[in-house]
Amino acid sequence: MTSPTMLRARAQAPLATIHRALTDPDALRTWLAEHVDVDPERGRYVFWGRYTPDGAEPRQRLLHLDDTGLRFVWPLGGEDTTTEISLAEDGPDATLITVTQSHVPPWSVAVAETHIRGMLPTFWALSIANLVDYVEGRDLTPKCDFTTLEMRGEVTIAATPEEVYESMVDPGQYRQWFGANVDIERRVGGRFAMGGFDLDDEPALIVELEPARKVTLEWPSLVATWELEGTDGGTRLTFVNSGFDEENPPYGGWLGWLGGVAALRRYHELDRPDLIWVQLDLPGIPDGMLAD
């Protein structure tokens, strides 16, 4: 067992509103899972379905639920992991949401996609991003479907294709919305290195680069394509991952891309897009990976 993962986010909504979204079945089915069964009087808090890792059946066991959070056991990958979600007021109309997740393997295991628990940090990051957007009245980002090999999503961003494209290929802007350091050689055949050239010993190659229209990155085991199309007052962004080993689909990485899309939307649509993430503690993540 490693040190627990902790994610802390700020939502511009009162604590009672967040608590309702954490315990109301209709709300949970919107931002978290396909199926839920919540009954505090029976000590019941379970979620399952296609948007939940190993979600063929309900597995969670509620340990505690009160007005400021909940804690449950989630058996996953042969271990009883523990998830705790706690709420704290951050002024009259804002709330800090803290997720602590036990039994998360080190970063090197997570990025290798060799263990189901390695995807827990990106699963919770996307889920909390959607929770925040839900309580703030914004459109949600597509969830990861663990029952399909199709990794394709679409969102509309309230910005021009030129603005969205620039934020995807300019390293300074990319660091701001994605939250990680990145080096980008802005040309076809150039390198795209998550964490920077010093940390990424296997960067992607840029194989397509069409201003305001398309970006395609290629790794040895994955191709990521982002297509942009202008709409009335915004941009339709379609993003696809392909070329991966279908015997070991990279759901953890796909969750990371989806969480990035949620951050990209906030970057263009909110005055203070940095307000959501307050703290990210991930076991074993290399120094210099996350942006300051």
N, C-alpha and C positions, 0 to 999 in steps of 0.2 A: 504493500500500500504506500502510495506517495503522499506528499503534502496535498491538501485539497485544493481544487480550483475554486477561485472566488471571482465573481463578476458583480460589479456594482454599477447601477444605472440610475439616472434621474428622470422622472416623469413629471410633466407639468400637469398634475392632477392631484386632488386631495387623496390622503391615505385611504379613506373609506371607499373611494372609487376604485382604487387599485385592488383593495381587498375583495370587493364585489366581483371584479374581473377574474380574480384567482379562485373564486368559490362558486360562481354562477355557471351552471352547465352550458347554457347557451353561449356565454362569453368564452368559456374554455374551448368549446367546439369551433369558435371563430379564430382564436389566435394561437391555440396550442395543439389540439389533437382532433382526430376524426371522431373518436368515441370517448365519452367521459361518463363516470358514475360518481357523483359527489353527494354524500349524505353524512354530515358531521355527527349526527346523533347515533348513527350506526358505526362511526369510525371508518367511514368509507371515503377514499379519495383515490380513484384510479383513472388512468387514461391509456388508450391504446388505438390501434388502427394503423393505416398506411403512413401516417406522418410521425410515428413514434418508433425509435430504434427497437428492434425485436418486439414489434407491437402486435403480434398475432393474437395475443390475449392480454387481459389486464393482469399486472404483476405487482403494482405498488401496494404498500401497507402503511396506512396513516399512523404516525406516532404522536403528533401534536398539531393542534389547530387552535389559534386564538385570534384576537382582533388585529394582531400585528404580524401574522405570518403562519407558516406551517412547516412541518418536517415529516418526511416519509422515507421508508425503505423502498429501494427500487432494485430488485434482483436483475443483474445484467452481466452477461459474459461469465457466469459461474460464481459471481460474488454478490453479496448483499451490499449495494452501495447506499449511501444516505444523501438525500437532497434536502436542503433547507432553504426556504425563501422567506426573508424577513423584510419588514417595511418600517420605515422611520420617516417622520415628518421632516421636511426640509423647507420650512416657511409655510405660510398659510395655504398655498395652492400647489405645492410640489412635494414629491415623495421620493426617497431613496429606496431602491429595490436591490437587495443583496441576495445573490444565489451562491450557496456554498455546496460543492459537489465532491463527495469522497470517491476514492478508488479510481481516479483518473490516471492513466499511465503517463510516463514522461512524453514530452513534446516529440522526441524522435520516433516513438511508437505511433503517436497520433498521425504524424505526417506520412508514415509508411503505410497507413491504412491496413494494419495487420491485426487490430483488435477493436471490437465493437465499442468498448468504453473510451477509445481514443477520440470518438466523435462527440463525446458529451460537451466539451467546451463550445464547439461551434453549434451544436444543437441548442444549448441554452442561450448562446449569444443571439441566434436568429429568433428564438422564442421570445426572449425579453425585448428585442427590438420590435417584434410584432405586438407584444403586450403594450409597450409604450405608445406605439402608433394607434393601437385600438382605443386606449383611454383618452388619447389626444384627438380622436376623431379623424385620423388620417387613413388612407388606403394601406392595406397590409401588403407585405412582400410574399410571393409564393413560398409555400413550405416545401420541404424535401419529401418526395414520395419514395419510401423505402421498398415499395413493391414493384417498381419499374426500373428498367435500364435507360429510359429516356430522361436525359437531364437537359431540359429546355424550359425557359421561363420568359415572361414578358411583363414589363411594367411601363407606365407612362410617367415621364418626369417633366415637371413644369419648368423647362428651360429649353433653349434652342439646341438643335443637333450640334452646332458649332461649339456651344458652351459645354455640353456633355462630353463631346469628343475630346476637347482640350483637357478636361479634368481626368480623362482616362489615359492620356499619353504624356502629360506634364508631370514629372516626378514630384515637384513641390505640391501641386494640387492633389495628386494621388495620395501622398502621405497624410494630407489633412483629412480626407474623407475615409480612407481605409484604415488609418490608425497604425500602419506598419511602414517601416522604411522600405524604399524601393529605388532601384536605379534602372533607368530606361534609356536605351540608345534609340532615338526616335527616327527609325528608318527601317525599311524592309531588309531583313537580314541582321538587324540589330538585336541586342540582348535585352531581356526583361528579367530582372533579378529581384525577387522578393527578399527583403532584408538587406539588399545591397550586394554589390559584386563581392565584397569581402566575406559575406556569410553564405551566399548561394553558390555552391560549386556546380550546380546543374541548372543554369538559368534557361528560361524559355527563349525561343527565337521568334521574332516578329516576322510572320510570313505574309500578312496582308495589312496594309495601312492605307485606308482611303479617308481623307479628311471629311469629318462630319457624316461618315457613312459606315465604316467598318474597321474593326481591329481583330486580327486573328493571331493567337499565340500558340506555339507548338512546343511541347515537351516530348521526351522520348515515349511517354506512355499516356499522353493527353493532349487534346487540341481544344482550346477555348476560343469561341467566336462571339463577338459582340457586334450586333448590327443596329444601326440607328436610322430612324425614319421620322421626318417632321410630321407633326399633327397640329391641329388647331391649338395654338398656345403652348406647345410642348414637343416632346420627343418620345416616340415609342422605341424602347430599348428591348431587343430580343437577344437573349444570351443562351448559348448552347455549349455543353461539354461533350466531347466525343473522342473516339479513338482509344478508349481505355480498355483494360482487361475485363471482359464481362463476367469472368469467374470471380473477380474481386472488385466490384464497382466502387469508385471513390466517393462514397456518400459523405464522408467527413469533409473532404475538400469541396464538394458541391454545397454543403451547408455553409462553408466559409464564403463561397462565391455569393450565395443568397444573402448572407449577412452583409457582405460588401455592397450589394445592390441596395439594401435598406439604408446603409450609410450614405451611398451616393445620392439617393433621393433626398435625404435630409440635407446634405451639403448644398444642393441646389434650391431647395424649397423653404428652408428655415433661416431666420436671421441669425440664430445661434445654434448651428448644427452640432457643435461640440458638447452641448449640454448633456446629452444622454449618457455617455460612458464616463464614469468617475474613476473606476479602478478595474484593472484586469490582472489577475494573478494566475498564471498558467505554469504548472510544474515543468521545469526543464527547458523553458523557452530560452533561446540563445540571447545573451546580452546584445543590445543593439537592434534586435528584430523589431520591437515596437517603437513607433515614433514618439518623441518627447511631447 
